[in-house]
Amino acid sequence: MAHVINTTDTSVNIIARLRGLAEEIKDSWARRAEYKRTFAELDGLSNRDLADIGVRRCDIPHIAHVQAYGH
């Protein structure tokens, strides 16, 4: 009976996973910053300005979320 042992360099896998995790964190921070920027910009408008562009104040969180996260 033959046995096959696969060995891989786990340090390469760990480094790749850490790089992937770092990229995910960086992307998450960028999206969160976009959300906060959009929210602050819309929240800074007067009710009249919001009405002029057809946005209700209660819609601001949703609009900011769609802008940052796309859904």
Buried (B, 14 or more C-beta within 10 A) or exposed (E): EEEEEEEEEEEEEEEEEEEEEEEEEEEEEEBEEBBEEBBEEBEEBEEEEBEEEEBEEEEBBEBBBEBBEEE
